Structures are given as C-alpha cells and as structure tokens.
C-alpha cells in the first residue's frame, strides 16, 4: 500500500547523507535493485519522443493511461497514448472538484479514446494541498473502480525532479505555514523520504552542481541563500504537472507496479492543515 509515515519538521536526512547519496530510498521510490532500470527509463522519457520500457520490450509505447495532478492550484491532466502525451490544464479560478471530470471527458473525446481503452489511472499522491491531493486520489479511485482499472500513485516531488531534467535535483515546494516540502533526487531516485520543515533547516549537500526547483525557492529567500553554495541551476518557476506524472506512471505500469483502487492513498507528509490562532498571532498575523 502506498503510504508513508508523517514526517516531522526535523530534517529527515543529513547533509552528509545527501552529498554521498547513501541514504535509504523513501517508501514508494525505487529500491537499489531497480534503480538502474528506473534511471534508464527516465533518461528515455527525458529525451522525449517514442519511449520504450527499460527492458526494451516496448510495453510503455503501447499503452493508454490517464494522469491527474492537483497538488497545487495549478491542476492539470495528461493522457499517455501509445507513447505520446496530450496535456491539458485545469481552468483557472475554479475548484478542481468542479473542473476535473469535465476536463477528463473532453480530453478523452478529443483523443478519440474511451475509458474502456485505458490501461490505468495515475495521480500525483503528494505532498501538496490537502484538498487537492484528496481530489486527485478520489477521482482516480472513482474512475478506476467504475472501469476496473489499476491505480498508480506517483510522488509529486519525484515527478518535479523528472520534469526539471536535472541529474542531481533538490525539489522545494511551498508547504505554507512558513514551511517547505523538500526532497533530494539523484538520477530520479529519492535519497530519503520526502520531508517538511522550516526553510532554514533544510539539509545542504556538501557537493556542488545541484539543480534546485520549485516555488519554495520563491516563497522563502532564506532557502535560496542557504542552497546557493551547492546549486548550479535554478528553476524556481517549476510547478507540479501531470506530464511527468504520466511518464513515471507509464514506466511503473510497464513493470507491473500498480495498486487496487481501494489501496490508493494521498501522501500528506504532515498532518496539520493550518496554524492555530496562537501561532498566527505569534507570527504577527491576525486571529
């Protein structure tokens, strides 16, 4: 079952572990045994065009799947159809719960596909907006149950790392309440479980040449300053998107990695939705 323990604000991995890449991979990420295949597959997906599975069987190209991403207010969906991607953004200014199903139906129609022709439904499992994660998971489960399809959860930060195109990637997504969700990836493999914490406490790799991405860099200048000694490339504008969710899900489906709809669950990372009145007042806000 795709679940992880709730992480505390305390850093989940030391800077030394990040730098040396020796930390254990997070639950839901690839193990050492599968890392080589995963890396090969990701390189093919980053290169674009028609993709094949890591074992060369071509299973990825000949499948259809729907990917849903509503981890933030910038929702999107993507259709993987025989190795090609069709991506659509959720309408702005409206809740994902209102727009998601109509957008999915319209996109399938435009692609000439029926629900019965899908092989799986993938969704961004988190972390991210609690409401957004529940919407994505709920819609994926509903469609999967209605059409007897497997479900493929994909980590939000893992997909962002793929989307960045970097080899060594630090992903920082604004978690609100003065905190940031963060993860470290080398060749697409997470070095430790995704964590949440204060920007000033995020571990810093000892080695240079990293790529940092995500709106946490814009939200918290102290984080950008903290990482400036190890980051070579910056992508603060990079946000969660359904396209890399679809790409990672295609790899997993080709390897037979999927769940029954009933077993799918969001990855919240933290269990607190908002600050208390006392905490807001202490930080200079209003009750």
ROFIDO-67474 format. One record per residue: x, y, z of N, C-alpha, C in turn; residue number from 1; residue in one letter. Coordinates in pm, whole numbers, plus 50000, padded with zeros to 5 digits. Atoms other than C-alpha are relative to their C-alpha. Last residue first. Layout:
 neast nnorth   nup caeast canorth  caup ceast cnorth   cup num residuo
     X      Y     Z      X       Y     Z     X      Y     Z NUM       A
...
END
This chain:
 neast nnorth   nup caeast canorth  caup ceast cnorth   cup num residuo
 50073  50113 49945  49339   53585 51482 49887  49960 49907 287       X
 50125  49968 49934  49557   53810 51269 49932  49873 50052 286       X
 50124  50004 50078  49919   53758 51178 49880  50038 50083 285       X
 50039  49868 50045  50240   53869 51350 49875  50006 49917 284       X
 49925  49967 50122  50399   53526 51378 49961  50134 49942 283       X
 49856  49999 49967  50288   53483 51740 50086  50041 49880 282       X
 49971  49879 49927  49935   53582 51643 50147  50013 50031 281       X
 50014  49888 50093  49918   53313 51377 50033  50132 50069 280       X
 49884  50002 50089  50055   53053 51618 49994  50116 49899 279       X
 49882  49957 49924  49803   53146 51887 50123  50006 49911 278       X
 50009  49856 49977  49517   53124 51638 50123  50052 50071 277       X
 50097  49964 49898  49633   52777 51532 49995  50152 50012 276       X
 49948  49953 49873  49816   52732 51204 49886  50026 50098 275       X
 49989  49855 49982  49658   52531 50927 50058  50032 50136 274       X
 50050  49926 50114  49635   52182 50775 50024  50150 50013 273       X
 50055  49874 49952  49849   51976 51011 49962  50087 49882 272       X
 50140  50022 49963  49917   51609 50945 49931  50125 50052 271       X
 50027  49944 49868  50242   51639 50752 49850  49989 50028 270       X
 49871  49966 49939  50376   51419 50473 49983  50067 50137 269       X
 50012  49865 49944  50028   51416 50308 50133  50054 50054 268       X
 49880  49989 49917  50092   51121 50077 50003  50142 50055 267       X
 49911  49883 50015  49745   51053 49939 50120  49989 50093 266       X
 50014  49899 49893  49604   50699 49942 50093  50117 49973 265       X
 49935  49872 50030  49546   50417 49692 49973  50100 50112 264       X
 49875  49987 49925  49459   50075 49837 50071  50133 49976 263       X
 50027  49988 49857  49093   50072 49734 50125  50024 50082 262       X
 50050  49866 49968  49185   50142 49372 49981  50020 50149 261       X
 50145  49999 50006  49392   49827 49350 49953  50138 50045 260       X
 50078  50032 49881  49754   49918 49307 49854  49980 49965 259       X
 50125  49927 49987  50013   49929 49031 49927  49952 50124 258       X
 50012  49937 49869  50370   49823 48955 49874  50086 50006 257       X
 50102  50068 49922  50364   49575 48665 49979  50057 50138 256       X
 49934  50094 49908  50695   49693 48523 49899  49925 50087 255       X
 49926  50095 50082  50524   49853 48222 50070  49896 50086 254       X
 50099  50093 50055  50279   50015 48464 50068  49894 49915 253       X
 50041  50092 49894  50570   50164 48652 49897  49899 49950 252       X
 49889  50089 49963  50732   50318 48346 49954  49895 50100 251       X
 49983  50092 50113  50398   50455 48225 50114  49902 50027 250       X
 50101  50105 49988  50335   50603 48570 50012  49898 49887 249       X
 49958  50093 49895  50664   50791 48555 49901  49885 50016 248       X
 49877  50068 50043  50573   50945 48221 50048  49899 50103 247       X
 50033  50101 50101  50215   51022 48322 50124  49922 49958 246       X
 50075  50105 49929  50325   51200 48640 49969  49887 49903 245       X
 49903  50094 49941  50586   51383 48429 49932  49893 50086 244       X
 49919  50067 50102  50301   51526 48214 50105  49906 50060 243       X
 50046  50137 50029  50057   51594 48500 50089  49926 49901 242       X
 50067  50009 50129  50245   51897 48633 49967  49855 49970 241       X
 50050  50135 50031  50382   52014 48967 49917  50000 49872 240       X
 50110  50041 49914  50549   52357 48944 49956  49858 49965 239       X
 50050  50134 50029  50879   52483 48805 49895  49958 50102 238       X
 50132  49993 50062  50914   52861 48843 49938  49862 49975 237       X
 50100  49969 49898  51201   52837 49091 49857  50003 49945 236       X
 50127  50001 50071  51418   52658 48833 49887  50029 50101 235       X
 50121  49969 49924  51774   52726 48947 49878  49995 49909 234       X
 50112  49958 50084  52099   52577 48818 49874  50016 50086 233       X
 49945  49941 50122  52437   52545 48992 49890  50055 49910 232       X
 50089  50003 50117  52319   52477 49345 50064  50075 49883 231       X
 49997  50131 50066  52572   52383 49615 49918  49995 49872 230       X
 49865  50056 50012  52676   52715 49768 50006  49868 49925 229       X
 49922  49933 50105  52346   52891 49696 50139  49939 49981 228       X
 49957  50099 50099  52141   52639 49897 50097  50057 49896 227       X
 49942  50116 49933  52105   52852 50213 50059  49899 49900 226       X
 49869  49962 49946  52051   53170 50015 50071  49880 50062 225       X
 49913  49977 50116  51773   53008 49815 50140  50037 50046 224       X
 49966  50131 50054  51622   52876 50138 50093  50012 49880 223       X
 49898  50058 49913  51637   53217 50306 50042  49863 49950 222       X
 49865  49959 50044  51454   53359 50006 50111  49941 50086 221       X
 49910  49988 49886  51144   53156 50109 50141  50034 49954 220       X
 50074  49967 49877  50843   53175 49878 50093  50031 50116 219       X
 50053  49865 50009  51049   53192 49560 49935  50044 50130 218       X
 49885  49912 50015  51261   52887 49640 49957  50147 49991 217       X
 49947  49977 49867  50955   52703 49772 50120  50093 49997 216       X
 50035  49866 49953  50814   52755 49423 50038  50026 50144 215       X
 50121  49993 49920  51002   52453 49292 49975  50138 50058 214       X
 50121  49958 50068  51345   52370 49155 49883  50005 50099 213       X
 50107  49980 49903  51707   52330 49262 49877  50054 49928 212       X
 50107  49919 50056  51971   52179 49032 49892  50011 50108 211       X
 50139  50042 49990  52287   52052 49201 49909  50095 49923 210       X
 50055  50051 50125  52644   52106 49083 49857  49952 50004 209       X
 50061  49901 50090  52830   52142 49411 49930  49932 49883 208       X
 49944  49995 50135  52890   51880 49684 49930  50105 49914 207       X
 49862  49953 49993  52834   51918 50059 50061  50020 49861 206       X
 49898  50093 50050  52457   51893 50021 50140  50063 50008 205       X
 49926  49945 50114  52251   52130 50240 50106  49899 49957 204       X
 49861  50044 50013  51983   51994 50472 50065  50054 49873 203       X
 49987  50097 50108  51665   52209 50503 50148  49959 49987 202       X
 49953  50128 49949  51661   52378 50845 50017  49893 49892 201       X
 49866  49982 49944  51636   52744 50737 50059  49869 50050 200       X
 49900  49979 50106  51343   52658 50510 50142  50011 50053 199       X
 49971  49858 50016  51147   52521 50810 50108  50017 49892 198       X
 49928  49933 49893  51038   52163 50762 50017  50147 49972 197       X
 50048  49864 49990  50857   51903 50555 50072  50067 50117 196       X
 50019  49945 49866  51003   51575 50439 49942  50140 49992 195       X
 50036  49859 50010  51014   51345 50136 49966  50052 50138 194       X
 50141  49966 50007  51168   51015 50238 49981  50150 49986 193       X
 50066  50021 49871  51535   50971 50161 49853  50036 49982 192       X
 49898  50039 49903  51777   50970 49868 49941  49973 50138 191       X
 50001  49922 49877  51499   50966 49611 50102  49950 50098 190       X
 50020  50083 49881  51596   50806 49280 50007  50089 50124 189       X
 50139  50034 49978  51545   51010 48963 49969  49920 50123 188       X
 50046  50085 50110  51909   51007 48860 49858  49950 50024 187       X
 49885  50022 50088  51992   51155 49200 49959  49897 49896 186       X
 50006  50107 50100  51699   51303 49391 50128  49995 49919 185       X
 49873  50003 50073  51668   51512 49709 50000  49877 49909 184       X
 49948  50133 50030  51330   51603 49857 50126  50013 49917 183       X
 49874  50011 50075  51164   51904 50014 50040  49854 49981 182       X
 49980  50143 50026  50825   52022 50137 50128  49989 49918 181       X
 49979  50045 50137  50859   52378 50267 50007  49847 50000 180       X
 49922  50122 50020  50745   52559 50578 50007  49960 49853 179       X
 49858  49975 49979  50628   52905 50686 50089  49879 49980 178       X
 49972  49997 49856  50264   52796 50726 50149  50015 50029 177       X
 50074  49899 49923  50256   52720 50352 50041  49992 50147 176       X
 50097  50074 49919  50403   52395 50215 49912  50093 50081 175       X
 50054  49921 49889  50588   52570 49930 49892  49920 50073 174       X
 50137  49956 50028  50754   52303 49719 49944  50071 50123 173       X
 50054  49926 49885  51131   52254 49724 49864  50057 49961 172       X
 50135  49950 50027  51290   51993 49496 49947  50066 50127 171       X
 50065  49965 49874  51667   51943 49508 49865  50060 49966 170       X
 50106  49899 49989  51792   51767 49196 49952  50016 50144 169       X
 50006  49988 49854  52100   51578 49091 49910  50119 50032 168       X
 49951  50129 49951  52063   51463 48731 49999  49995 50152 167       X
 49871  50007 49933  51846   51751 48614 50038  49860 50043 166       X
 49896  50044 50093  51569   51748 48352 50137  49988 50063 165       X
 49891  49903 50002  51344   51954 48578 50108  49966 49899 164       X
 50036  49889 50088  51041   51741 48488 50112  50103 49988 163       X
 49992  50045 50139  51199   51433 48642 49978  50116 49904 162       X
 49858  50026 50027  51258   51615 48970 50021  49953 49857 161       X
 49936  49870 50024  50904   51751 48958 50148  49983 49969 160       X
 50037  49958 50135  50772   51396 48920 50061  50135 49966 159       X
 49927  50088 50091  50963   51285 49230 49972  50039 49855 158       X
 49864  49946 50012  50828   51589 49415 50086  49915 49907 157       X
 50000  49869 50063  50467   51493 49346 50141  50053 49978 156       X
 49962  49891 49912  50516   51125 49426 50009  50132 49926 155       X
 49866  49950 50030  50333   50897 49185 50029  50118 50092 154       X
 49963  49875 49932  50032   50680 49270 50144  50039 49966 153       X
 49856  49982 49983  49935   50422 49003 50026  50133 50069 152       X
 49962  49863 49966  49579   50289 49006 50150  50006 50023 151       X
 49906  49982 49890  49456   49971 48834 50034  50147 50020 150       X
 49863  49965 50037  49143   49978 48618 50090  50003 50122 149       X
 49916  50116 49967  48803   49811 48654 50145  50021 49954 148       X
 49955  50060 50127  48612   50091 48477 50098  49885 50021 147       X
 50107  50004 50099  48399   50225 48761 50040  49924 49875 146       X
 50104  50093 49956  48654   50135 49028 49892  49984 49893 145       X
 49944  50135 50001  48940   50301 48843 49895  49896 50040 144       X
 49988  50045 50138  48736   50612 48767 50051  49857 49992 143       X
 50132  50013 50058  48634   50651 49130 50003  49949 49857 142       X
 50065  50119 49945  48981   50577 49265 49862  49979 49937 141       X
 49931  50119 50052  49145   50829 49033 49934  49872 50049 140       X
 50040  50014 50140  48880   51091 49117 50067  49877 49939 139       X
 50140  50040 50008  48929   51034 49490 49953  49980 49857 138       X
 50011  50140 49957  49310   51041 49473 49856  49951 49984 137       X
 49931  50086 50098  49316   51361 49271 49984  49853 50034 136       X
 50075  49996 50126  49052   51532 49489 50064  49905 49898 135       X
 50119  50082 49982  49217   51420 49814 49916  49996 49872 134       X
 49959  50140 49999  49552   51555 49697 49879  49907 50015 133       X
 49962  50042 50134  49398   51888 49604 50039  49854 49992 132       X
 50122  50014 50079  49225   51924 49940 50032  49950 49860 131       X
 50076  50113 49947  49546   51854 50134 49874  49976 49916 130       X
 50123  49957 49938  49745   52086 49909 49918  49881 50046 129       X
 50059  49885 50063  50079   51926 49834 49878  50045 50079 128       X
 50079  49909 49919  50278   51615 49910 49946  50118 49920 127       X
 49959  49902 49902  50164   51430 49724 50150  49999 50021 126       X
 50041  50039 49865  49992   51140 49551 50038  50102 50106 125       X
 49895  49945 49915  50000   51281 49199 49958  49981 50145 124       X
 50026  49871 49936  49761   51051 49018 50120  50043 50081 123       X
 49893  49956 49910  49771   50764 48772 49961  50133 50063 122       X
 50017  49859 49961  49479   50582 48609 50109  50034 50100 121       X
 49980  49964 49859  49546   50256 48425 49967  50148 50019 120       X
 49936  50111 49929  49512   50063 48098 50020  50028 50147 119       X
 49889  49967 49910  49265   50299 47933 50054  49875 50067 118       X
 49872  50021 50069  49058   50173 47639 50120  50040 50085 117       X
 49974  50144 50012  48741   50125 47846 50134  49970 49933 116       X
 49948  50046 49872  48751   50494 47940 50039  49853 49993 115       X
 50106  50026 49903  48708   50571 47571 50064  49954 50131 114       X
 49988  50113 49908  48970   50731 47349 49875  49989 50086 113       X
 50061  50117 50062  48948   50951 47039 50008  49875 50085 112       X
 49895  50097 50035  49198   51199 47176 49943  49876 49932 111       X
 49913  49938 50100  48943   51482 47169 50110  49903 49953 110       X
 50075  49989 50125  48693   51258 47349 50087  50056 49888 109       X
 50013  50135 50056  48946   51165 47615 49928  50004 49866 108       X
 49867  50038 50051  49028   51533 47664 49998  49859 49941 107       X
 49973  49927 50125  48662   51631 47693 50132  49957 49939 106       X
 50090  50051 50105  48588   51358 47949 50029  50067 49865 105       X
 49958  50136 50035  48895   51445 48157 49914  49946 49886 104       X
 49876  49988 50077  48816   51818 48152 50048  49862 49954 103       X
 50031  49951 50135  48456   51752 48259 50124  50011 49911 102       X
 50071  50101 50079  48586   51532 48544 49958  50050 49862 101       X
 49916  50114 50035  48844   51783 48670 49928  49899 49911 100       X
 49952  50000 50138  48652   52110 48657 50065  49870 49955  99       X
 50100  49960 50099  48431   52122 48965 50045  49972 49858  98       X
 50112  50093 49988  48650   51923 49208 49890  50032 49899  97       X
 49970  50121 50076  48950   52118 49083 49883  49902 50003  96       X
 49947  50111 49921  48797   52439 49212 50022  49878 49912  95       X
 50105  50093 49961  48759   52728 48969 50062  49884 50077  94       X
 50105  49932 49927  48971   53038 48907 49884  49913 50043  93       X
 49962  49917 49886  49186   52884 48639 49877  50060 50066  92       X
 50037  49859 50011  49060   52604 48415 50036  50077 50127  91       X
 50130  49975 49940  49256   52278 48463 49967  50149 49987  90       X
 50001  49932 49871  49547   52246 48222 49857  50016 50051  89       X
 50095  49891 49991  49554   51987 47943 50004  50059 50141  88       X
 50015  49936 49870  49832   51753 47837 49899  50112 49993  87       X
 50093  49890 50020  49836   51504 47549 49970  50059 50136  86       X
 50067  49931 49890  50141   51280 47561 49907  50109 49949  85       X
 50011  49857 50022  50261   51023 47308 49916  50062 50111  84       X
 49870  49934 49997  50393   50674 47382 49997  50149 49975  83       X
 49903  50068 50087  50083   50481 47276 50132  50077 49989  82       X
 50064  50082 50103  49853   50734 47440 50104  49943 49906  81       X
 49891  50072 50067  49969   50886 47767 49933  49904 49903  80       X
 50029  50130 50057  49692   51129 47854 50126  49945 49936  79       X
 49924  50041 50117  49773   51419 48084 49956  49860 49957  78       X
 50011  50142 50028  49578   51616 48341 50085  49969 49878  77       X
 49989  50041 50140  49642   51952 48501 49974  49850 49990  76       X
 50028  50138 50034  49595   52150 48821 50015  49971 49852  75       X
 49977  50014 50144  49766   52477 48903 49981  49855 49959  74       X
 50111  49936 50071  49610   52538 49247 50013  49988 49850  73       X
 50004  49855 49974  49852   52283 49389 49879  50059 49926  72       X
 49928  49977 49874  49872   51902 49422 50000  50148 50039  71       X
 50067  49886 49935  49603   51864 49153 50065  50029 50136  70       X
 49912  49924 49911  49780   51632 48906 49924  50121 50053  69       X
 50068  49888 49937  49586   51356 48728 50095  50068 50098  68       X
 49928  49949 49882  49738   51107 48483 49931  50127 50049  67       X
 50039  49864 49962  49535   50897 48237 50075  50039 50126  66       X
 50029  49972 49860  49682   50588 48076 49968  50148 50020  65       X
 50072  49874 49981  49699   50424 47737 49976  50020 50149  64       X
 50093  49997 49888  49951   50158 47647 49934  50137 50005  63       X
 50129  50057 50037  50170   50052 47358 49909  49988 50121  62       X
 50055  49934 50117  50471   50278 47397 49857  49955 49971  61       X
 50043  49866 49968  50541   50167 47752 49931  50065 49881  60       X
 50130  50000 49934  50546   49798 47667 49948  50141 50026  59       X
 50093  49911 50067  50825   49842 47414 49864  50008 50065  58       X
 50113  50075 50053  51009   49536 47541 49903  50086 49923  57       X
 50001  50003 50145  51342   49714 47578 49881  49930 49939  56       X
 49950  50129 50046  51394   49623 47943 49990  49985 49848  55       X
 49858  50016 49970  51377   49988 48049 50054  49867 49949  54       X
 49969  50034 49861  51044   50032 47875 50147  49973 50017  53       X
 50014  50144 49976  51016   50208 47543 50038  49973 50143  52       X
 49925  50062 49891  50953   50573 47467 49977  49851 50003  51       X
 50054  50131 49968  50852   50749 47149 50087  49932 50104  50       X
 50030  50089 50111  50966   51110 47156 49942  49868 50048  49       X
 50118  49970 50080  51127   51283 47452 49979  49899 49889  48       X
 49955  49973 50136  51483   51259 47585 49884  50033 49907  47       X
 49953  49863 50006  51351   51294 47939 50043  50038 49859  46       X
 50115  49911 49992  51149   50976 47890 50042  50145 49991  45       X
 50076  50010 50124  51449   50776 47769 49883  50097 50000  44       X
 49920  49934 50103  51663   50902 48056 49927  49996 49867  43       X
 50016  49856 49987  51383   50811 48296 50080  50074 49895  42       X
 50132  49960 50047  51373   50455 48169 49980  50149 50006  41       X
 50002  50017 50145  51745   50408 48208 49868  50046 49942  40       X
 49921  49892 50057  51733   50553 48560 50000  49993 49848  39       X
 50077  49876 49988  51447   50323 48658 50074  50116 49935  38       X
 50108  50003 50098  51627   50018 48524 49921  50129 50003  37       X
 49940  49993 50133  51942   50107 48716 49894  50001 49892  36       X
 49958  49864 50033  51747   50191 49032 50057  50010 49860  35       X
 50067  49953 50121  51557   49862 49044 50049  50135 49953  34       X
 50006  50106 50099  51781   49672 49284 49938  50049 49869  33       X
 49871  50008 50067  51865   49989 49476 49997  49897 49888  32       X
 49896  50058 49917  51497   50039 49554 50129  49992 49921  31       X
 49935  50121 50047  51279   50274 49352 50107  49953 50097  30       X
 49902  49972 50103  51055   50519 49536 50068  49870 49963  29       X
 50068  49951 50119  50729   50437 49716 50095  50043 49891  28       X
 50105  50090 50042  50897   50414 50054 49925  50059 49882  27       X
 50127  49988 49930  51192   50653 50053 49904  49891 49956  26       X
 50107  49938 50077  51532   50543 49936 49870  49999 50075  25       X
 50093  50096 50054  51793   50471 50205 49892  50070 49920  24       X
 50121  50017 49920  52065   50732 50245 49907  49901 49933  23       X
 50003  50131 49938  52400   50672 50077 49873  49977 50081  22       X
 50102  50082 50064  52399   50951 49822 49990  49861 50060  21       X
 49938  50128 50034  52728   51096 49950 49903  49901 49938  20       X
 49883  49981 50086  52609   51456 49945 50056  49867 49953  19       X
 50041  49949 50130  52263   51380 50076 50119  50007 49905  18       X
 50069  50109 50069  52396   51162 50354 49955  50043 49862  17       X
 49899  50097 50041  52643   51429 50453 49936  49887 49923  16       X
 49933  49949 50119  52372   51694 50454 50103  49901 49949  15       X
 49888  49910 49976  52174   51484 50696 50061  50048 49870  14       X
 49876  50058 50048  51836   51339 50610 50111  50102 50023  13       X
 50010  50146 50008  51486   51382 50752 50131  49935 49956  12       X
 49945  50050 50125  51531   51740 50875 50005  49848 49999  11       X
 49857  50024 49988  51305   51800 51179 50054  49943 49870  10       X
 49930  49888 50063  50963   51926 51073 50151  49984 50007   9       X
 49995  49880 49916  50816   51587 51149 50079  50108 49928   8       X
 49866  49955 49962  50740   51331 50878 49989  50124 50087   7       X
 49996  49854 49994  50410   51150 50858 50135  50043 50053   6       X
 50021  49941 49869  50480   50787 50779 50004  50152 49990   5       X
 49878  49970 49929  50445   50685 50419 49966  50059 50135   4       X
 50012  49906 49890  50164   50513 50236 50138  50022 50060   3       X
 49916  49882 50017  50136   50339 49900 49971  50099 50112   2       X
 50085  49881 50000  50000   50000 50000 50088  50124 50000   1       X
END
